[in-house]
Amino acid sequence: MRAAVYTGHGLVDIQEIPIPVIGPGELLIRVEACGICHTDLKKIEYDLLPAPRVYGHETAGVVAAVGEGVTAFQPGDRVVAFHHIPCRDCFYCERKLYAQCKIYKKVGITAGFEPAGGGFSQYVRVMDWIVRDGVLKIPDGVSFEAASFVEPVNTCHKAAVAMDPRPGDVVLIQGQGPIGLIFTMLVHRAGATVIATDTIPERLALARRFGAAEVLDPRVSDVAAACKSYTLGRGADQIFVAASAPGIVAEAVAASRPGAKLLLFAQTSNTERIELSGADICKDERSLIGVYSASVDLQAESARLVFSGDLPVGELVSHLLPLNEIRVGIDLALHPDGKSLKIMVQPQRFS
């Protein structure tokens, strides 16, 4: 089969590699769509993990074969697969901190080499603990491209549950890429007032369409002043930091009121440093919250939000690329413009 193999030093090479061999309790999935996610981009561009690997974890496709003992799925089923599932029995799982579970951290989908998601290939092997709890059937009428959003929607839904925006709240969402726009959809559905920021006009227009009451380019607008104007001078009740840029967390603090909740969602790099006044957190009683990855408890609801169309995630797809053009997709994702948003790879296509 063909696969986009990360070979180190930021390079991805289209190679012929063996179709994975599955064992008891496992599935072989023919990948039809896989979204390009910034967590994968960081691993590729900054050489965070040893090569060779096949990345890609927003995976949707068709069951091609089932291992011995598998009864819940059969060849031909259209499915979406999570690459992480927790043990549900350890110290962290008991506290619902699933992303900190050792089993959760163990990737359960591979196209070959060290397991890394594998969705940037034509076939993936899904291991038994993922088959048991992390594979969902796609209803008729739902595209593979839309279905591949179930995992990223879960991560956003997890963050929204942690923040718990309510009617009457004013919520600033910094960054309106695919993740920020999903946050805008979710927070608007909760009845809160959304103020959205981004530097790309087309993304701000989408934010407005998805429910934002105010859209701002932080390069030319006073974001803190705008938030205060909606809150009788107090500042935003909640901030979702859905982008990573110098000064963005300081801007979040300035735009928020005492007692506000600030969510760090895009700050996943070990090298990123944030400097804040201790008094802004301690004396002003702000809460600084980190949320990472998906929650198995929210899998069903996240799938419902996608499959039902309650979240119009299909509108976020800007590019559908054949596998051999993945480098074009990576470059677009790293350097977005007004025409690029969610970029999908279709591994069965090859131009």
Secondary structure, 3 states (H helix, E strand, C coil): CEEEEEEECCEEEEEECCCCCCCCCCEEEEEEEEECCHHHHHHHHCCCCCCCECCCCEEEEEEEEECCCCCCCCCCCEEEECCCCCCCCCHHHHCCCHHHCHHHHCCCEECCCCCCCCCCECEEEECHHHHHHCEEECCCCCCHHHHCCHHHHHHHHHHHHHHCCCCCCEEEEECCCHHHHHHHHHHHHCCCEEEEECCCHHHHHHHHHCCCCEEECCCCCCHHHHHHHCCCCCCEEEEEECCCCCCHHHHHHHHEEEEEEEEECCCCCCCCCCCCCHHHHCCCCCEEEECCCCCHHHHHHHHHHHHCCCCCHHHHEEEEEEHHHHHHHHHHHHCCCCCCCEEEEECCCCC
